[in-house]
Amino acid sequence: MIYKIRIILDAEEDIFRDLELESLNTLEDFHNAITQAFGFMGNEMASFYTCDLEWNQDEEIALFDMSENGSDVRLMNETLVDDVLSEKSPKLIYVYDFFNMWTFFVELADIVEKEDGRTYPNVLFSFGELPDSPPEKKFESKPSIDFDDSLGSYDDLDFDENWN
């Protein structure tokens, strides 16, 4: 089967690529297709993340296992596209270059039969130019915990100031 997928840069401007690739390709193949479609060199770390329908990030699927003791991280070269994308679970998040955090929303648009004579992966449509630097992320500036000084004075607490 062939998956038609839209990859959208997390930016205010519309910048996206529509790709089609075989459902039995690995996520590493998909990673390579994305980097080529957007014009990246492809020499930076990257990860896919499973997510729910509201884009809430879940499990990481990494390009390489960077842990020292061989953790349980799923790897792109061991994970097939159809293992993580389906009609019931049509979304992924893709992050390229962890220093710059190029972040993309990946969404399955359609599943079709393979066409004879066509090579995959295939860029179906390209819209918008990738900026020179990744879009700035706007993080919530208000802390989720209210740090009012409800304790007042610390004189009433029972601890030794010179404990060490």
Number of C-alpha atoms within 10 A of each C-alpha: 13 20 23 21 22 23 24 20 23 18 16 8 13 12 18 22 20 21 24 26 23 23 21 15 17 20 25 23 17 22 21 16 20 22 16 13 19 18 11 14 9 16 10 13 13 22 24 29 20 21 18 13 12 7 14 12 14 13 13 17 23 21 21 15 15 10 9 6 7 8 9 8 15 17 19 23 17 12 17 19 20 16 12 18 19 17 11 8 15 18 26 24 22 23 19 22 16 12 8 13 16 19 23 21 18 24 21 20 16 14 17 11 9 16 10 6 6 8 11 15 20 15 18 12 12 15 11 12 12 17 10 6 9 15 17 12 11 6 6 7 6 7 7 7 6 7 7 7 7 6 8 8 8 8 7 8 8 7 9 7 6 5 5 4
